[in-house]
C-alpha cells in the first residue's frame, strides 16, 4: 500500500515537473511569436503608408487580432493552461502556413520552415503521438495544395518555374525525416527525464531515511546524556544534604540513648511507671520519625520510577524532611500546611524529585545571596480537573534576561550542571502530562505547577493500589 501511494506521489511530481518544463518552452515560443507579429504589424503599417490604395497584403486588423490573441495565450500559459495554449498556438501557425501555401505555393521556404516548426514543437509541447498525427495532416495538406497547384499550372510571382510532383514528395520526405528525428529525440528526452526523476526520488528517500536514522541516533545520545547528567545532578544534591542526614539521625539516636539510660535507673513505683510509659511513647515517636526520614533518604537515592497511586502531600513532606536541616542552617522558614489529600497516578519518585529540586534550588539562591529571614510558601489546591502546586519565595527574583531560557538545558545562574529546572519541566510535561510556569520580580519568585487528574480518586485505589509499606510521617 505504501509503495502504491509513493508511486502516485511520484507520478504527480513527474507530471508537475513536466508541466513546468513545457510552460517555460511555451513561454519562450509565445514571446518570440509576439515579437514576430509585432514586427509584422510594423511592416503592414509601413507598407500601407507607402503603397496606400495599391497595398494588397495582409489586412492590419488581422495582424492586430493575432497579436492580441497571442498575448492572451501568454497570459493563460502563466496561469498553467499549458496544454490549451499549446494547441491554440500550433493552430495559429498551421493556419498561417496553410494560408501562405494557398496564396504563394507549397514550395515557399517560409511555409516549409513553418511546417517543420509545427512538427518539432508539437512533439515537445504535446507528445510524440500528436506530432505523428500533425505530420500526417501536413503531408495531406501538401498533397492536396501541391496537387491543386500542379493541375492549375499557376506560377507564383516569386517563382520562375511551376512546382513538380517530385518537389512535393521531396518536401514530404524532409518533413517525415524531421518527424522521425523529433520522435526519437522526444523519446530519449522523456526517458532521460524519467531516469533523472527516479534517481532524484531515490536520493530523497535515502536522504529522508538517513535524516530519520541520524535524528533517532541523536535522540538516543541526547537521552543518554540527560540521564547521565541527571544522575550526576542527583548525586550532587545528595552530597549537599549529607550533613543534614547525619544531624537528623545522630540527634534522635542520642535522645533514645538518654531515655533508655533514664528508664534503666528507675525504681519500680507508680510514678516511675507512668514516666516510663511516657518515655516509651516518646521513643516510639522518635523511631517513627527516623523511619520516615530514612524513607525520604531512600526515595532521594532511588532512580527507577514505578507507576503507582500516591498522595502528593506525603511526597512533599518527604522532600521537606530532606531539606529541613539546610533550611534551618540558612534561617529559611518553609510554610506548608494543607488538608488537601488525594491520589495521583504516576511515578511518585519523580513527583518527589520535582518538589525536592524546587526546594533545593530556592535554598541555593538564599545561600548565594546570604539573605536573612528567607521564606518559602507551598500551597496546594484543586482547579477544575487539575491538581495545582505553588512554590513561592521572597528571594531576589530571576533577572528578566534569564526568564526565557529558564527551563532549557543546560541553564543555570549557579556553578552546577544547570539541570534542575530542566529535569522538573521534563518530569511534569512528559511523565505527568502537566505544565509549569513561573512569575518573578524583585519581591520573589513563584512556580506554578498544574497536573491533570486523568482518573477519579475513587477508582485510583483499585487501578494502582498504594504500597502498604510506606511509613506515615509523624509530626511532633
Residue, then its C-alpha position, 0 to 999 in steps of 0.5 A: x500500500x505504501x509503495x502504491x501511494x509513493x508511486x502516485x506521489x511520484x507520478x504527480x511530481x513527474x507530471x508537475x515537473x513536466x508541466x513546468x518544463x513545457x510552460x517555460x518552452x511555451x513561454x519562450x515560443x509565445x514571446x518570440x511569436x509576439x515579437x514576430x507579429x509585432x514586427x509584422x504589424x510594423x511592416x503592414x503599417x509601413x507598407x500601407x503608408x507607402x503603397x496606400x490604395x495599391x497595398x494588397x497584403x495582409x489586412x492590419x486588423x488581422x495582424x492586430x487580432x493575432x497579436x492580441x490573441x497571442x498575448x492572451x495565450x501568454x497570459x493563460x500559459x502563466x496561469x498553467x493552461x499549458x496544454x490549451x495554449x499549446x494547441x491554440x498556438x500550433x493552430x495559429x501557425x498551421x493556419x498561417x502556413x496553410x494560408x501562405x501555401x494557398x496564396x504563394x505555393x507549397x514550395x515557399x521556404x517560409x511555409x516549409x520552415x513553418x511546417x517543420x516548426x509545427x512538427x518539432x514543437x508539437x512533439x515537445x509541447x504535446x507528445x510524440x503521438x500528436x506530432x505523428x498525427x500533425x505530420x500526417x495532416x501536413x503531408x495531406x495538406x501538401x498533397x492536396x495544395x501541391x496537387x491543386x497547384x500542379x493541375x492549375x499550372x499557376x506560377x507564383x510571382x516569386x517563382x520562375x518555374x511551376x512546382x513538380x510532383x517530385x518537389x512535393x514528395x521531396x518536401x514530404x520526405x524532409x518533413x517525415x525525416x524531421x518527424x522521425x528525428x523529433x520522435x526519437x529525440x522526444x523519446x530519449x528526452x522523456x526517458x532521460x527525464x524519467x531516469x533523472x526523476x527516479x534517481x532524484x526520488x531515490x536520493x530523497x528517500x535515502x536522504x529522508x531515511x538517513x535524516x530519520x536514522x541520524x535524528x533517532x541516533x541523536x535522540x538516543x545520545x541526547x537521552x543518554x546524556x540527560x540521564x547521565x547528567x541527571x544522575x550526576x545532578x542527583x548525586x550532587x544534591x545528595x552530597x549537599x544534604x549529607x550533613x543534614x542526614x547525619x544531624x537528623x539521625x545522630x540527634x534522635x539516636x542520642x535522645x533514645x540513648x538518654x531515655x533508655x539510660x533514664x528508664x534503666x535507673x528507675x525504681x519500680x513505683x507508680x510514678x516511675x511507671x507512668x514516666x516510663x510509659x511516657x518515655x516509651x511513647x516518646x521513643x516510639x515517636x522518635x523511631x517513627x520519625x527516623x523511619x520516615x526520614x530514612x524513607x525520604x533518604x531512600x526515595x532521594x537515592x532511588x532512580x527507577x520510577x514505578x507507576x503507582x497511586x500516591x498522595x502528593x502531600x506525603x511526597x512533599x513532606x518527604x522532600x521537606x524532611x530532606x531539606x529541613x536541616x539546610x533550611x534551618x542552617x540558612x534561617x529559611x522558614x518553609x510554610x506548608x500546611x494543607x488538608x488537601x489529600x488525594x491520589x495521583x497516578x504516576x511515578x511518585x519518585x519523580x513527583x518527589x524529585x520535582x518538589x525536592x529540586x524546587x526546594x533545593x534550588x530556592x535554598x541555593x539562591x538564599x545561600x548565594x545571596x546570604x539573605x536573612x529571614x528567607x521564606x518559602x510558601x507551598x500551597x496546594x489546591x484543586x482547579x477544575x480537573x487539575x491538581x495545582x502546586x505553588x512554590x513561592x519565595x521572597x528571594x531576589x527574583x530571576x533577572x528578566x534576561x534569564x526568564x526565557x531560557x529558564x527551563x532549557x538545558x543546560x541553564x543555570x545562574x549557579x556553578x552546577x550542571x544547570x539541570x534542575x529546572x530542566x529535569x522538573x519541566x521534563x518530569x511534569x510535561x512528559x511523565x505527568x502530562x502537566x505544565x509549569x510556569x513561573x512569575x518573578x520580580x524583585x519581591x520573589x519568585x513563584x512556580x506554578x505547577x498544574x497536573x491533570x487528574x486523568x482518573x477519579x480518586x475513587x477508582x485510583x485505589x483499585x487501578x494502582x493500589x498504594x504500597x502498604x509499606x510506606x511509613x506515615x510521617x509523624x509530626x511532633 
